[in-house]
Amino acid sequence: MGQKINPVSLRMGITETWQSKWYADKSHFGDRVVEDEKIRRFIKNNYDFAGVSRIDIERGREEVSVIVHSARPGLLIGRRGSEVERLQANLQEISGQPIEISIEEVSSPELNAQLVAEDTARELERRSAFRRTLKNMVEMVMDAGALGAKIQVKGRLGGAEIARSVSEHRGSIPLHTFKAKISYGFTEANTKYGSIGVKVWINNGYLAPGAKSPEEEEDGKDAQQG
């Protein structure tokens, strides 16, 4: 069986939750999707140095809430919040609505697959030896406490004439076990010889028996607030 399903969408509602949380009718749905993509792309392109791993967007009737998950929140906030204010102004120009920005720190960047993928891509762009880079990254993830890690790179590795795929694997990565908390990340390294795709899977453990999914926990919080 081909493993072509995105690990995030496969576990949606089990160990993963939606990154965009809002409702729109048919006439406005497409515009909202495009707007979300513009917001995420702007933040990733301009604040990549802050280690942004995930951007959640929630919409109310008159306001848009953007939650940025960052490994280095201090760089994103800036001195006395100046950087956040600048970001807020830019996003309001994109959206045309009031924007509220919240920043949450990523407690363990070594266990976040998106951040590991981006670090791997940077090393490849610096022309580091790809085999040594993959080995070092996987060992770093395992030392941080992961149960398993896999990194796959695909492209003209080392300037080779023919593209190929190389991967490094440690521990257990149960891709078809729904209760497994698999962190997945993808990015591209832009090298002299072309783009190299980088995929990362990290096994951060399993849901405990009877544990609630992220959506059930949020529903419980909303019920308490109501």
Long-range contacts (C-beta under 8 A, 24 or more apart in sequence): 3-175, 6-184, 7-175, 7-182, 7-184, 7-201, 8-184, 10-178, 11-178, 11-182, 13-213, 13-215, 14-178, 14-179, 14-207, 14-213, 15-178, 15-179, 15-180, 15-181, 15-182, 15-207, 15-213, 15-214, 16-214, 17-213, 17-214, 17-215, 17-218, 19-54, 19-55, 19-56, 19-57, 20-56, 20-57, 20-58, 21-56, 21-57, 21-58, 21-59, 22-57, 22-58, 22-59, 24-59, 32-59, 35-94, 35-95, 38-94, 39-66, 39-91, 39-94, 39-95, 42-90, 42-91, 42-94, 43-68, 43-87, 43-91, 46-87, 46-90, 47-75, 47-76, 47-87, 48-118, 49-75, 50-75, 50-76, 51-106, 51-109, 51-115, 51-118, 52-76, 53-106, 53-109, 53-112, 53-114, 53-115, 53-185, 54-114, 62-97, 62-98, 63-97, 63-98, 63-99, 63-100, 64-91, 64-95, 64-97, 64-98, 64-99, 64-100, 65-99, 65-100, 65-102, 66-91, 66-99, 66-100, 66-101, 66-102, 67-102, 67-103, 67-104, 68-101, 68-102, 68-103, 68-104, 69-104, 69-105, 69-106, 70-103, 70-104, 70-105, 70-106, 71-105, 71-106, 71-109, 71-112, 71-115, 73-103, 73-104, 73-105, 76-103, 77-103, 108-144, 108-145, 110-140, 110-141, 110-143, 110-144, 110-146, 111-141, 111-144, 111-145, 111-146, 111-183, 111-202, 111-204, 112-183, 112-185, 112-202, 113-183, 113-184, 113-185, 113-200, 113-201, 113-202, 114-183, 114-185, 114-186, 114-187, 114-200, 115-185, 116-140, 116-141, 116-151, 116-185, 116-200, 116-202, 117-151, 117-185, 117-186, 117-187, 117-198, 117-199, 117-200, 118-185, 118-187, 120-151, 120-153, 120-189, 120-198, 120-200, 121-187, 121-188, 121-189, 121-196, 121-198, 122-189, 124-153, 124-189, 124-191, 124-196, 124-198, 125-189, 125-190, 125-191, 127-191, 127-192, 129-158, 130-157, 130-158, 130-166, 131-166, 131-168, 134-166, 134-167, 134-168, 135-168, 137-168, 138-168, 138-169, 138-170, 139-170, 141-170, 141-202, 142-170, 142-171, 146-171, 146-202, 146-203, 146-204, 147-171, 147-172, 147-203, 147-204, 147-205, 148-172, 148-173, 148-174, 148-201, 148-202, 148-203, 149-173, 149-200, 149-201, 149-202, 149-203, 150-200, 150-201, 151-198, 151-199, 151-200, 151-201, 152-197, 152-198, 152-199, 152-200, 153-189, 153-196, 153-197, 153-198, 153-199, 154-196, 154-197, 154-199, 155-189, 155-191, 155-193, 155-194, 155-195, 155-196, 155-197, 156-191, 156-193, 156-194, 156-196, 157-196, 159-192, 159-193, 160-193, 163-194, 171-203, 172-203, 173-201, 173-203, 174-203, 175-201, 177-206, 179-206, 179-207, 180-205, 180-206, 181-205, 181-206, 181-207
